Amino acid sequence: MSTNDGSAPERALRPEPKAAEELIVVHPPTPFGPWRAALDHEPNGATLLDLLISPHDAAALIQRLPADDLYGHVLTIGLEDCTELLAMASGEQVRAMLDSEIWVRDELSVERLDPWLTALMHAGPDVLGQRMLDLDDEVLNWILKRSVRAVVIEDPEDFNPPEAEHVTTPDGRLCVVFPEGEPRDLPVKIFLDWLMRQDTELCLNLLLGAEAALDSVLQEEAYRWRTGRMADRGYVDYYEALAIYSPPPRDAVAVRAPVEGAAPHRWIAPLVDAEARLAAAFGALPEDTLDTVQAELAYVANMALSADRVDPWDSEAQAQTLARLRAGLGLGLDALGGGDAARDAAVLAATPLALIFRHGYARMVAVRGPLAAHRKALRLGDDAVGAVDVDALRPWAQALLGERHPQRPGGTPLATPADLAEANIVAGALAELATVAQVSHGTEVGLGARIVTAFARAAVGLQGDGPLPASMLAEAHRALFTRDGAWTDLARASMTAFWSGRGGQRASVRDGVFEQLRAEVGAVRAEAVEPRFVSLLWVDAEG
């Protein structure tokens, strides 16, 4: 319609408004970098899950995450709460997470697999079905063999079905049996039902293939495929990784080799953030060096974890290894001229991190030096250091010798020069204890017991170092202690002469051994001493 002056009406110049249902809101993509950074610094599982799945483009963001990072987030959240998250993950990510989760060393674990199959089942049959088909054929066949037996029906009229739970395929060719009939079989049942509807021929072939496959062959082939993928993710072969604990070469030239493979981002934060010194040093690095050093840090962490044979799912063992790595880096920085943040950063920029750690770890191992000649003697008995029966020294002996890596009592690493100094003092005391005791390999008697026994025999005029006869115990007690349980003057003088005569030089070690004996039996009347209750006296109960 036109106006009298020939112009179009005003409303014709404006677009007609669209109905509400026709309006389309276009959201810009969520920035990946800030989103990922927020995930890395969120320790609360519920909040972390919300950060992961709440963006409008959550699936696209999640599928951009490295599998190691996503796996770390799943562990933080708890698998049972990750149903929606698993539905958004890609098949490659789920397979990679299972590569990390369901292996114990080089063997597949049903116990570790079952919770993941249950979580995928709760995500829906399509998610469960697709993700199981994404697995290696060997792993899939191994899973089926754990729940299913496939019996070929040659003659339907003469076939007697088993008493166990079973179902016959629609074409009557197979009887699918669930011998155990356990709740853990449910994900497999749902998968087979889904696959039978999607691709009947594939389902039948899978059942027959799993029935015929050898378990050992399946695991061997599955491990080979898994090892290759783990290497692509930056995991280091065990034998190659052992170099991280070898002594640093003398006059080593610091050559920084490029790091291959992805750097597991989730290991950088605990290594740096948990230690103010490393955080400050990384903060002082030039921007063009930071990425290289961070990649090396992740690779060195991989080496230490592999050398310790830590499975990716074992968070407690991982924490112990990473704490040792952090301590070794700090001690290595000290050895190579570090100190404040600027000097530490200069060492980080100029020296490969593996070499820094090896210098620090060598300082930890050097603590064992005084014990080298006495290692067999100190490790006698029912446990690793059973021969050390002095209360004050046993925890340190266990920490220094009872584990693969020297550490402090309680399992914390030797992390500072003060820790090393204290450990060196204790190691010297243990070495002196072994020297004075003169214990030979094969003797099942504690070091402290041998020392005390020798002194007790001397007190009653017995020669040699064999068992103290029970009949002489009361006489030895009277020679050693006053009525109120203190040492006699003769005992004190003889004790000092005895110790120095056997090469002892540390009064503190001598006093510790004999104070323990005094505390145990000094206040007891000589006639009431029971041989079997005196741990430090090697008593011949038959004597």
C-alpha positions in Angstrom: 0.0 0.0 0.0 1.3 3.5 -0.8 0.6 7.0 0.5 -0.9 9.9 -1.4 2.6 11.2 -2.1 3.7 7.9 -3.6 6.0 7.0 -0.7 5.9 3.7 1.2 4.3 3.7 4.6 6.7 4.1 7.5 6.1 0.6 8.9 7.2 -0.8 5.6 10.7 0.6 6.3 11.0 -1.4 9.6 11.4 -5.2 9.7 8.6 -7.2 11.2 9.5 -8.5 14.7 10.0 -12.3 14.9 8.1 -14.5 17.3 9.8 -15.4 20.5 10.3 -19.0 19.4 12.1 -17.8 16.3 14.8 -15.8 18.2 18.2 -17.6 18.2 20.8 -16.6 20.8 24.3 -17.2 19.6 26.8 -17.6 22.5 30.5 -16.9 21.8 32.9 -19.8 22.5 34.1 -20.0 26.0 37.8 -18.9 26.2 39.7 -22.2 26.7 42.8 -20.8 28.5 41.1 -19.1 31.5 38.6 -22.0 31.8 41.5 -24.5 32.0 43.4 -22.4 34.5 40.3 -22.2 36.7 40.1 -26.0 36.7 43.8 -26.4 37.7 43.3 -24.3 40.8 40.0 -25.7 42.1 40.5 -28.4 44.8 36.8 -28.9 45.6 35.3 -31.7 43.6 31.7 -30.4 43.4 32.9 -26.9 42.3 35.3 -28.5 39.8 32.5 -30.6 38.3 30.4 -27.5 37.9 33.2 -25.6 36.2 33.7 -28.5 33.8 30.1 -29.2 32.6 28.3 -25.8 33.1 29.6 -23.9 30.0 27.2 -23.9 27.0 30.0 -25.5 25.0 31.2 -27.9 27.7 31.6 -30.9 25.5 33.9 -29.1 23.0 36.0 -27.7 25.9 36.3 -31.0 27.7 37.4 -32.8 24.5 40.2 -30.3 24.2 41.7 -31.2 27.5 44.7 -33.6 27.6 43.6 -37.0 28.8 46.0 -36.7 31.9 44.4 -33.5 33.0 40.9 -34.8 32.5 41.8 -38.0 34.4 43.2 -35.9 37.3 39.9 -34.0 37.4 37.9 -37.2 37.5 40.0 -38.4 40.5 39.4 -35.1 42.3 35.6 -35.2 41.7 35.1 -38.9 42.3 34.1 -41.3 39.5 30.6 -41.9 40.8 29.8 -38.2 40.3 31.2 -38.0 36.8 28.4 -39.6 34.7 27.6 -36.4 32.8 31.3 -35.6 32.4 32.1 -39.0 30.9 29.2 -38.6 28.4 30.9 -35.5 27.1 34.4 -36.9 26.9 35.7 -38.3 23.6 36.3 -42.0 23.0 40.0 -41.3 22.8 40.0 -39.6 26.2 38.0 -42.4 27.9 40.4 -45.0 26.4 43.4 -43.0 27.7 41.9 -42.7 31.1 41.3 -46.5 31.2 44.9 -46.9 30.1 45.8 -45.1 33.3 43.2 -46.6 35.6 42.7 -50.4 34.9 46.3 -51.6 35.0 48.2 -52.7 38.0 51.8 -52.8 36.8 51.5 -55.0 33.6 48.2 -56.8 34.4 44.6 -55.8 33.8 42.5 -55.5 36.9 38.8 -56.4 37.1 38.4 -54.5 40.4 39.7 -51.3 38.8 37.7 -51.7 35.6 34.2 -52.4 37.1 33.5 -48.9 38.6 34.3 -47.4 35.2 32.0 -49.7 33.3 29.3 -48.9 35.9 29.8 -45.1 35.5 29.7 -45.4 31.7 26.5 -47.5 32.0 24.9 -44.8 34.1 25.8 -42.4 31.3 23.4 -44.3 29.0 23.6 -47.4 26.7 24.8 -45.4 23.7 27.7 -43.9 25.7 28.6 -47.3 27.2 28.3 -49.1 23.8 30.4 -46.6 21.9 33.1 -46.3 24.5 33.5 -50.1 24.8 33.9 -50.3 21.0 36.5 -47.6 21.2 38.7 -50.0 23.3 41.4 -52.2 21.8 39.9 -55.5 20.6 42.1 -57.3 23.1 40.7 -55.4 26.1 37.2 -55.8 24.9 37.6 -59.5 24.5 39.2 -59.7 27.9 36.2 -57.9 29.5 33.8 -60.3 27.8 35.7 -63.3 29.0 35.2 -62.1 32.6 31.4 -62.2 32.4 30.3 -64.2 29.4 30.6 -67.7 27.8 29.3 -68.2 24.3 28.0 -71.7 23.5 27.4 -72.6 19.9 24.0 -74.3 19.4 24.6 -77.1 16.8 21.2 -78.6 17.1 18.4 -76.5 18.7 16.2 -79.5 19.3 18.8 -81.4 21.3 20.3 -78.4 23.0 20.1 -78.5 26.8 20.6 -74.9 28.2 22.8 -74.6 31.3 21.4 -73.9 34.7 23.3 -70.6 34.9 21.7 -67.4 33.8 21.6 -67.4 30.0 19.9 -66.0 26.9 19.7 -67.3 23.3 20.5 -65.0 20.4 17.6 -64.1 18.2 18.9 -66.3 15.3 19.3 -69.3 17.7 23.0 -69.7 16.9 24.4 -68.9 20.3 23.6 -69.4 23.9 25.1 -66.5 25.9 25.8 -67.6 29.4 26.6 -65.6 32.5 28.2 -68.2 34.7 28.6 -66.1 37.8 25.4 -64.0 37.4 26.9 -61.2 39.5 25.8 -57.5 39.6 29.1 -56.6 37.9 27.9 -58.3 34.8 25.2 -55.7 34.2 27.2 -53.3 32.1 28.3 -56.2 29.8 24.7 -57.3 29.4 23.6 -53.8 28.5 26.5 -53.5 26.0 25.7 -56.8 24.3 22.0 -56.0 24.1 22.9 -52.6 22.6 25.4 -54.1 20.1 23.0 -56.9 19.1 20.5 -54.2 18.0 23.2 -52.0 16.3 25.2 -54.7 14.6 24.2 -58.3 15.1 27.0 -59.9 13.1 29.6 -57.9 15.0 28.1 -58.9 18.3 28.2 -62.6 17.4 31.7 -62.4 16.1 32.9 -60.7 19.3 31.3 -63.4 21.5 32.9 -66.2 19.5 36.2 -64.4 19.4 36.3 -63.8 23.1 35.4 -67.5 23.8 38.3 -68.7 21.7 41.0 -66.2 22.8 43.7 -67.0 25.3 43.8 -64.8 28.4 47.5 -64.5 28.5 47.7 -63.5 24.8 45.0 -60.9 25.2 46.7 -59.2 28.2 50.1 -59.3 26.5 48.8 -57.7 23.3 46.7 -55.2 25.2 49.7 -54.1 27.3 51.8 -53.6 24.1 49.2 -51.3 22.6 48.8 -49.5 25.9 52.5 -49.0 26.4 52.8 -47.3 23.0 50.0 -44.9 23.8 51.4 -44.1 27.2 54.8 -43.3 25.6 53.0 -40.9 23.3 51.6 -39.2 26.4 55.0 -38.6 27.8 55.3 -41.6 30.1 58.8 -43.0 30.3 59.9 -46.6 30.0 60.9 -48.1 33.4 64.5 -49.0 32.4 65.1 -45.6 30.8 63.5 -43.9 33.8 66.0 -45.5 36.3 68.6 -43.0 35.2 66.8 -40.3 37.3 68.2 -42.0 40.4 71.7 -42.5 39.1 74.6 -40.3 40.4 75.3 -37.2 38.3 78.3 -37.7 36.0 81.4 -35.7 36.9 82.1 -32.6 34.9 78.8 -33.2 33.1 78.0 -30.7 30.3 74.6 -29.3 30.8 72.9 -30.0 27.5 69.1 -29.4 27.4 67.6 -32.0 25.1 64.1 -31.3 23.7 61.3 -33.1 25.6 59.2 -35.4 23.5 55.6 -36.2 24.2 52.9 -34.3 26.0 53.6 -32.8 29.4 51.0 -33.9 32.0 49.9 -30.5 33.2 48.4 -31.8 36.4 51.9 -32.6 37.8 53.4 -29.2 37.4 51.1 -27.4 39.9 51.8 -29.7 42.9 55.5 -29.6 42.2 55.7 -25.8 42.0 52.8 -24.5 44.1 53.5 -26.7 47.1 57.0 -25.4 47.5 57.6 -21.7 47.8 61.2 -21.9 46.6 60.3 -23.6 43.3 57.4 -21.2 42.8 59.6 -18.2 43.3 62.3 -19.7 40.9 59.8 -20.4 38.2 58.4 -16.9 38.6 61.9 -15.4 38.0 62.4 -17.4 34.8 62.4 -15.5 31.5 59.2 -15.9 29.5 60.9 -17.6 26.6 62.4 -20.3 29.0 59.5 -21.0 31.2 57.6 -23.3 28.8 60.8 -25.4 28.2 61.5 -25.8 31.9 57.9 -26.6 32.7 57.9 -29.3 30.0 61.1 -30.7 31.5 59.6 -30.7 34.9 56.7 -32.8 33.8 59.1 -35.2 32.0 61.3 -35.5 35.1 58.2 -36.2 37.2 57.3 -38.9 34.7 60.8 -40.4 35.0 60.6 -40.6 38.8 57.1 -42.0 38.9 58.1 -44.7 36.3 61.3 -45.5 38.1 59.3 -46.0 41.3 56.8 -48.1 39.4 53.9 -45.9 40.5 50.6 -46.6 38.8 48.9 -43.5 37.4 45.9 -44.1 39.7 47.9 -44.4 42.9 47.6 -40.8 44.1 49.2 -41.6 47.5 52.4 -43.1 46.0 52.5 -40.3 43.4 52.5 -37.7 46.2 55.4 -39.4 47.9 57.4 -39.5 44.7 56.6 -35.9 43.8 57.6 -34.8 47.3 61.0 -36.5 46.9 61.4 -34.9 43.5 60.6 -31.5 44.9 63.1 -32.1 47.8 65.8 -33.3 45.4 65.4 -30.3 43.1 65.8 -28.0 46.1 69.0 -29.8 47.3 70.3 -29.8 43.7 69.7 -26.1 43.4 71.8 -25.6 46.5 74.6 -27.8 45.2 74.7 -26.0 41.9 74.9 -22.5 43.2 71.2 -21.6 43.8 70.0 -19.6 46.8 67.5 -16.8 46.3 64.9 -16.8 43.5 67.2 -15.1 40.9 70.1 -17.5 41.5 67.7 -20.5 41.5 66.2 -19.3 38.2 69.6 -18.9 36.7 70.4 -22.6 37.5 67.0 -23.7 36.2 67.6 -21.9 32.9 71.1 -23.2 32.4 70.8 -26.8 33.7 68.5 -29.7 32.7 66.1 -30.4 35.6 67.0 -34.1 35.5 70.6 -33.2 36.3 69.6 -30.8 39.1 67.6 -33.5 40.7 70.4 -36.1 40.4 72.7 -33.7 42.2 70.1 -33.3 45.0 69.3 -37.0 45.2 73.0 -37.9 45.4 73.2 -35.7 48.5 70.3 -37.7 50.0 72.0 -41.1 49.2 75.3 -39.9 50.6 73.8 -40.0 54.1 74.0 -43.8 53.9 77.7 -43.6 53.4 78.8 -44.4 57.0 76.4 -47.4 57.0 77.8 -49.0 53.8 80.2 -51.4 55.7 77.5 -52.3 58.2 74.4 -52.7 56.0 74.1 -56.5 56.5 74.5 -56.3 60.2 71.9 -53.5 60.5 69.4 -55.4 58.4 69.4 -58.6 60.4 66.3 -59.8 62.1 62.6 -60.2 61.3 62.2 -56.8 59.7 64.5 -54.7 57.5 66.4 -53.3 60.5 65.5 -55.9 63.1 69.0 -55.9 64.6 68.7 -52.3 65.7 66.9 -52.7 69.0 67.6 -49.2 70.4 64.4 -47.3 70.6 65.8 -43.9 69.8 67.6 -45.1 66.7 65.2 -47.7 65.2 62.9 -45.2 63.4 65.9 -43.5 61.8 67.4 -46.9 60.9 64.2 -48.0 59.2 63.9 -44.7 57.4 67.5 -44.7 56.1 67.8 -48.4 55.3 64.4 -50.0 55.4 63.2 -48.2 52.2 64.5 -47.9 48.7 65.0 -44.2 49.1 66.6 -42.7 52.3 64.1 -40.5 54.1 63.2 -39.1 57.5 61.2 -41.1 60.1 57.5 -40.9 59.1 58.2 -41.0 55.4 59.0 -37.4 54.6 62.0 -36.8 52.3 65.3 -35.4 53.3 64.5 -31.9 51.9 66.9 -29.4 53.5 70.5 -29.1 54.5 69.4 -29.3 58.1 67.7 -32.7 57.3 70.9 -33.9 55.8 73.0 -32.8 58.8 70.6 -34.6 61.3 70.6 -37.7 59.2 74.4 -37.7 59.0 74.6 -37.6 62.7 72.2 -40.5 63.1 74.0 -42.5 60.4 77.2 -42.1 62.3 75.6 -43.3 65.5 74.2 -46.4 63.7 77.6 -47.1 62.2 79.2 -46.9 65.7 76.6 -49.2 67.2 77.4 -51.8 64.5 81.2 -51.4 65.0 81.0 -51.8 68.8 78.6 -54.8 68.6 80.8 -56.5 66.0 77.9 -58.5 64.7 78.7 -60.9 61.9 76.3 -61.7 59.0 73.9 -64.5 59.9 73.6 -63.7 63.6 70.0 -63.1 64.6 70.7 -61.0 67.7 70.2 -57.3 67.9 73.1 -54.9 67.9 72.2 -53.4 71.2 71.6 -56.8 72.8 75.1 -58.0 71.7 76.7 -55.0 73.3 74.7 -55.3 76.6 75.3 -59.0 76.7 79.0 -58.6 76.3 79.1 -56.1 79.1 76.9 -58.2 81.4 79.2 -61.2 80.9 82.2 -59.1 81.7 80.5 -57.9 84.9 80.1 -61.4 86.2 83.5 -62.6 84.9 82.3 -64.7 81.9 84.4 -64.8 78.8 83.2 -64.8 75.2 80.1 -63.3 73.6 77.6 -66.2 73.7 74.2 -66.2 75.5 74.1 -65.1 79.1 72.9 -68.2 81.1 69.7 -67.5 82.9 71.3 -68.7 86.1 73.7 -65.8 85.9 71.1 -63.2 85.2 70.5 -62.2 88.8 74.3 -62.0 89.5 74.8 -59.8 86.5 71.9 -57.6 87.6 73.5 -57.0 91.0 76.8 -56.2 89.4 75.2 -53.6 87.0 72.6 -51.9 89.2 72.1 -50.4 92.7 69.0 -51.3 94.7 67.2 -48.1 93.3 67.9 -49.1 89.7 70.9 -46.7 89.0 74.2 -47.8 87.5 76.8 -48.9 90.0 80.1 -47.0 90.0 81.8 -50.2 88.7 79.2 -50.4 85.9 79.8 -46.8 84.8 83.5 -47.2 84.8 83.4 -50.6 83.1 80.9 -49.4 80.6 83.1 -46.5 79.4 86.1 -48.8 79.2 84.1 -51.4 77.3 82.8 -48.9 74.8 86.1 -47.3 74.0 87.9 -50.6 73.9 85.7 -51.7 71.1 86.3 -48.6 69.0 83.3 -46.5 70.3 83.7 -42.8 70.3 80.2 -41.4 70.7 79.1 -41.1 74.3 75.6 -40.3 73.2 75.2 -43.7 71.5 76.8 -45.5 74.4 74.5 -43.8 76.9 71.4 -44.5 74.8 72.0 -48.2 74.7 72.7 -48.5 78.4 69.9 -46.1 79.4 67.4 -48.4 77.6 68.7 -51.4 79.5 68.5 -49.5 82.8 64.9 -48.4 82.0 63.9 -52.0 81.2 65.5 -54.0 84.1 67.3 -51.5 86.4 64.3 -51.0 88.8 63.4 -54.7 89.0 64.8 -56.8 91.8 67.5 -59.1 90.6 65.6 -62.2 91.7 62.5 -61.1 89.8 64.1 -60.6 86.4 62.4 -62.8 83.8 64.7 -63.6 80.9 61.9 -63.7 78.3 60.9 -60.1 79.2 64.3 -58.6 78.8 64.6 -57.6 75.2 68.1 -56.2 75.3 69.6 -59.2 77.1 70.4 -62.1 74.9 69.5 -64.8 77.5 70.0 -68.5 77.2 66.7 -69.6 78.7 67.8 -73.2 78.8 71.0 -72.4 80.7 
